[in-house]
């Protein structure tokens, strides 16, 4: 199912107008329930929601590895995630002011400090970035040819089937050797979460993987790739200064403005073979 909707619209072009049918994305709200944390609400293109849940948990630091997840259940567009990680319920819930929930003899609380990573908080779920303190630099020796960057963005566009029909979604692509995963979503964050989640399920080595996607590159997007250990991020769009700062601290290679036959490297240029 493509989750597309056709609407009769009036199109004006060169002084003439006509009634045509236009495709649009039939986006829906998705609620993500992780253990006993408060539910989180997202507007999504409601496909590949299990991949999204895994990638979100990894990117937000709620799990360290795919194996930390016990189960994922889908109820329509509601996603229920149970992890193996929990702190002492009394301690965690007293600090967060959340009412404790009990099932038999089992007490379950929120997993590790929400959105916390070395003093940097992600803001793509409504949180607020805190002052940056320390981020462990990514030491991956992965490299990519300059010409490959151009090819990757072209491949991204060629395979963005929902975008081609609607121009209403973002698309993300994760490449690991000769393996490629592509996902689309109305949210650039969710699109990236989906490819990260799918790669985690398939056991890809993130230190040897990189992401190409459509969308800006602010700090919260860079924090996501830093957490999972991806060393290179490529976009046809611009970075934000906050993203450049985080990429510099995390030794992430950030490539932007990939258009036609050009691009701009903002950080860690040593991973790009400029002569190829």
C-alpha positions, 0 to 999 in steps of 0.5 A: 500500500502506497498511502497516497491520495489523489485530489482534484486541483487547479493547475496554472501554467503560462497563463492557462489553467486546467483541472488535474489530479495531483498525488499527495502523501497520506501521512498519519500520526504515529505514537511510539511507546517505549517501555513506560516512557511517555508516548511520543507523537510523530507525523509519518509516512506509515510504512517500515515503522519497525525500522523507524522504532529501532532507529529512533531508539538507537539515535536517541541513545535509548538502546546501545544495540539492536539486541537491547530490544525485547519486542516490537509490536504494531497496533495500527500506527501505534508502535510498542517497544519493550527493551531489556534496559531499565534502571532502578524504578524507584530511583528513576521515577522519583527523579523524573516525577513519573508515576510508577507502573507495576505488573505483578512483581515486575517494576519497569521504568524508563531506560537510561537518561532520556536523550542524554549523550555526553552532555548533548541533547537531541531536539527532534522529539521536542527536547532542547539542546543543552550546552555541548561538553564532550563527544567522543570523535568517530575514528572510522577509516571509511573513505569515499570517492568524490565521484561516488558522492554525486552518484549516491545523490542521483541514486537517491533521487532515482529510487525515491518512488514516493517523492517522485509521485508527490514531492512530499517526502524526504528520502534517506539512503544508507550504504554499507559496501555494496548493500543499500537501504532506502526509506522515505518519510514526511520527516527527514528524521524519521526517514533517517531513523528508518534506514538506521533501524533497517541496517541494525536489523541486518547487522551492518557495521555502522563504522563502515556505513554512510548516509545520504539523504534529503534535508538540512543538517542541524545538530540533532541530525548529527547527534543521531549519526554520532550515537550510532557511529556512522562517520559520513553524512551527505545531503543535497541541502545545507548544514546549520552552524549547530550541525557543523559544530557537532560534526567537528567535535564528533569528527564526522564528515559532512558533505552538503549542497550536492547538486549537479556535479558539485558538492561542499565538504564542511568537516573531516575532509580526509574521508573524501578522495578528491582525485576520484 
